[in-house]
Amino acid sequence: MVLADLGRKISSALRSLNSTPTISKEVLDDLLKKIATALIEADVNIRQVLQLRENVKSAISFNDQAAGLNKQQMIQTAVFRELLKLVDPGVPEYKPTKGKANVFMLVGLQGSGKTTTCTKLAYYYMKRNWKTCLVCADTFRAGAYDQIKQNATKARIPFYGSYTESDPVVIAYDGC
């Protein structure tokens, strides 16, 4: 829901730009303030948000009023490019190697779907003839092992965990 809300707020800010008859530095600042607020509310790193604002401002020049230049389009393009920089790490995507251990560690807020995503990843690779298993190294949440056990059993994926071991490092090591 956070991404959908973020998308709505950014779209709304850009729509308000389109309804503005004259684009000025004040209009750009207002737009960037709305976008920055939306990004910060979505827990985007504040340094990255400030960098986005600076990069968009530097990409738009209000001094040259060359004929045919559409400031709205230039601003939208600059915002789009900077937003892409936030989500594109600039490195090739991870590709697991068959025949060796490929370990995935998922980290996120409670209730964000990490366990379900782990099961889906394991199932995806298992269906493509990879040897998969799930290791429950969450020793803090009471139902973590039971949830992994239930998901893995239903998907017929081997799993490892412990009710008694309290050290997640030991569990992760033993599970691999």
N, C-alpha and C positions, 0 to 999 in steps of 0.2 A: 504494500500500500504506500510505502514511503516513496518509491519510484514513480508511481502513478500520480501522487500528490505533487511531487517535484515537477513532473512533466506538465501538469496542469498550470502550475504557477509560472513556469518559464514560458509556456505558450501564451498565457494571459498577458504577461509582460510584453512579449513580442507583438501580440495583437494590439495592445495599447500604443505601441510604437507606430503601427500601420495607420491608426486613426488620428495620429498627430499631424497637423498640416505642415508645420515647419520643424525641422530637426535642428536642435541647438545642443550646445554642450550640456545645458541643464537637463534637457530631455534625455540625453545619453546617460548622464549621471543618475537620473531617476530610474531609468531602465536597469542600469547596472546595480543599483541599490536593491531593486526588487529581485533580480536574479541572485545577487549575493545573499540576500536574506533567505531566499528559498534554499539555496545550496547549504548554508550554515544550519538551517533547520533540519536538513537531511543529513547532518553530521559529516559534511565534507570538510576536510582540513582547511582551517582559516587561511593558512599561507597560500594554499592552492587557489582559494577564492580571491584573495587579494591579487595574486599573480594573474588570474583570469581578467579581473577588472583592469589592471594595468595594461595587459596585452591588447585588450579590446580598445582601450582608449588610445594606445599608440598606433593601432591599425587604422584608426579613423582620423582624418585630417579635416578640420573645419576651415583651414586657411585657403586651400585650393577649391574654388567653386567651379571646376571644369564643367563644361556643358555636357549633359547626358549622364552625369554621375548620379546614381540613385543612392542617397545616404542611407535610406531605410534598408535597402538590399545589402549595402556594404556592412552595416551594423549587424544585420541578421547573419550574414556569412561569417563575420568575425566572431560573433558569439558562438555560432555552430562549431567553428574550427577550434575554439578554446574549450568548449564542452567536450569535444572529441578527444582533446589532449588529456582531459581528466580521466577518461575511461580507457584510453588506449595506452598500455604500459610502454609501448615502443619496443618491445622485445618479442621474439617469436613465441607462439603459444607452446605450452608444455605438451610433449608427445611421449607417452609412456613407451618403454622398450620391452618387447616380448622376451621372455626368458630370464629376466632379472626382476628383483623386487622393486616395485614402484609404489611408493608410500604417498598417500594423500592425507593431509591434515586439514580439517575444516574448522574454522574458528568463526564465531558469530554470536549474536545476542540470543538470549533464551527464547525459544519458540520460533526461531527464524527458519527452521527446516533443515538443519544440518544432518540429523540422523536419517531423515527421509532421503536427502540428497545423497548421502553415503550409500544407502541401500540401492538407490537408482543407478549410481555410478557402477557399483559392483555388479548389479544385474546387467547393465549395458555391456560391460566388458565380458562378463560370463557368457552372454549370448553370442559373443564374437570369438568364442573359444579361448579366452584368457582364463588363467587360474586366479580366482579372486577369493578374498575373505574379508570379514569385517572384524576390527578389533575395537572393543569398547574400553577406552582409557579414561573415560569420565568417571572419576571416583567421587565427585562432589554431589551430583544429582542422584537422588534415590532411585528413580526409575530408569536410569540410563541403560543399565545392562539388560533389564527386562525388555525395554523397547528395541534394542539391537537384536536381542534373542528372538523376539516376536517377528520383527521385520525379516531377519535373516532366515528364519525357519520357513516363513511364508514364501520367500523367494528362492528357497533351497540354496542358500549361500552359507558356506562355513563361517563360523564366527568364534571369537575368543574374548573372554573377559573374566572378571573375578568378583565374587561377592565379598571376599575377605581381604584381598590386597588393597592397600590404601595408597600406594605409590603409583601414579599413572605411568611413570617412566619404566618401571618394572613390567607393568602390564603391556605397554607398547613394545618393549624389547622381547618379552616372551611371546607375544602374538605374532611377531615377524619371524 
